[in-house]
Amino acid sequence: MPESLPDLRAAAGVLFDLDGVLTPTAEVHMRAWQAVFDDVFAHWGITPPYTDVDYYAHVDGKKRYDGVAAVMRSRNVEIPWGHVDDAPTEDTICGIGNRKNDAFAAELRAHGIAPFPGSLALIEQLRDAGIPMGVVSSSKNAEEVLGSAGIRSFFTVVVDGVVAERDHLASKPAPDMFRAGAVALGVAPAEAVAVEDAVSGAASAASAGYGVVIGVDRGAGAQALRDAGATSIVDDLARLLAS
């Protein structure tokens, strides 16, 4: 029997992750990470090779530098953290993270991005129903992605990697970012809905006390999302459209 899904029009507010939920930028991020870690691992002779398994286990949903540190730690490699303004050529956590950001930005500007059709249909329906919406994304590129996708105007609140760094918010899976999103949107987490495709993001929303956490399975795995705290699972946001 198909899973009974919540009607998001009954929520006090809905807060969406961005990459992989509203836009297919997760694919762009994955390609950028692969290229950067292929280079880093080859340069230092690190094994085993970086794969998509590493992306979902160590990078997905986290702030960029935390993702770099987690991948390097998974290979028992410790390097200096460095500084946020490190050159992309620097062999530091921040330098590698900045190198990845350059690769992502170049790809985005060269090819642009469009929202998932089902995601666009859902946020249009929620806008028409007067439901407050926000974005909670670990990416520092969130504003640029939202603008490129033509959907920035749907959201009154954007808590992204820039805000997280400014306000010293811990990376997902800590509850900080989704908690800050609810505060900024003016809703109680228990009355709000979070929509996430990352295990770390589902865990963040669940630990922040969200009443409903929708897991969007774009590759993380339905069971992994449930184990992290997702209360419902969909493979496309079109499944959440109210008839």
Order of alpha helices (4+ residues) and beta strands (2+ residues): beta-alpha-alpha-alpha-alpha-beta-alpha-beta-alpha-alpha-beta-alpha-beta-alpha-beta
